[in-house]
Amino acid sequence: MEKIKFKLNGKDEIFEGDLSSRLLDVLRDDFRLTGVKCGCKEGECGACAVLIDKKLVNSCMVAMGAIDGSEIISIEGFKETERFKVLDRAFAELSAVQCGFCTPGMVLAAEALLSENPHPTEEEVRIGISGNLCRCTGYNAIVNAILKASKEGNGLW
Amino acid sequence: MVGSFIPKNKKEALDLKAKYTELIPYSGGTDLMVENRKNPSYLFLGKLNELKGIKKTDGKIEIGAETTFTEALESPIIPQMMKDALILIAAPAIRNTGTFAGNIGNGSAKADSALIEYGLDAVITVESVRGERNIPIEDFYLGRKHIDLNEDEIITKITIPDIHPDFYSYEKVGGRKALAISRIAFLGILEMESDKIKSISVSFGAVSEKIIRYKDVEKMLIGLTKEEAKAKKDEFVKAYEDRMQLTEGRVSADYRKKVTIKLLKEFLKNGGI
């Protein structure tokens, strides 16, 4: 069995299990990173999104063999950043969180978007979170929170 | 079950595929992982640099099979009509990992990039330890979920011409804006030479077992001026209407027929025919 090496939330890790294992399951079951949510397991909901080499990816659609040498950031790792604090505050102030199940994916989708485009338009925000479903908020509060974070976090992204 | 492998380069990938033909080529995983196969043996190809990247050579654009849709969208070389289709594929997280090889590798007539490849007469390069084959895309698709790929081969490259048509129209009809599987997809391309039609390419995706393109029907308008083509327009449209046998799926065959013909007529009208 091949070993794979990757970085998870800043720490070097080695995985020696079956390379066809699903990243989502490994993150939740082996690393107990339960902020990564399992919603649909078919790429439709975005609740399991993580950043792989700075890009937003659904961890349910990734087998472990595909991340050899990659850097993974889950919501638990992103939580430690200044950028997270700005998004956290904006989401809280604008009630962009209700049940919270989509929130980790939404926040990472926002981070992926703002990293590439620090001052997006409303339409660009909607495209940025278009793969993340939310059944509570109706999206407007989330879109407004991301726009607010973009303004208030000026210089962070 | 032989287990999964992460080859270090293309040669190793081809050697492994020759030795263990049951290995399933794994590109971006966005389709494969949804299948949820039991104890699969994957051949991980997504990080092989030899199979990635986009380059322009000699009037042609070569797209490495493992290039992701996001990478293609960021490339100044990829033609706008391809980008029009790519930007409507799923959502950012899927475009970040989904690849050109994966999109055609499952043999679906709904593959959004495949429609553009049909319209542009793309050539698919497949390789094995025995050598390389270059297959026109219309021959590569043999039927529903059935492609011309031998068990020791992998898809390595997609080549499209670097053309700048006078007019084109790409339309995707889906149930929603994002994360939508095409119910009907249309591509029309019109190239003029002085005042005559040099080429016209009309392709329909997601409406049949394979993508539909009738080159013999297209010939009806080649060499004509737009005025002359207008006179033949009804006959041209009828040829499609008569010939297309569309499949029932998420939407009815009747709906598909009506919309495909409407899209064809719109394309002709907007193209000045």
Interface residues (C-beta under 8 A of the other chain):
Chain A: M1 E2 I4 D18 L19 S20 R22 K41 E42 G43 E44 G46 A49 I52 K55 L56 V57 N58 C60 M61 V62 A63 G65 A66 D68 G69 A109 A112 L113 I127 G128 S130 G131 N132
Chain B: G3 S4 F5 I6 Y26 G28 G29 T30 L32 M33 V34 N36 N39 P40 S41 Y42 F44 G46 K47 T70 A90 A91 P92 A93 I94 N96 T97 K177 A178 L179
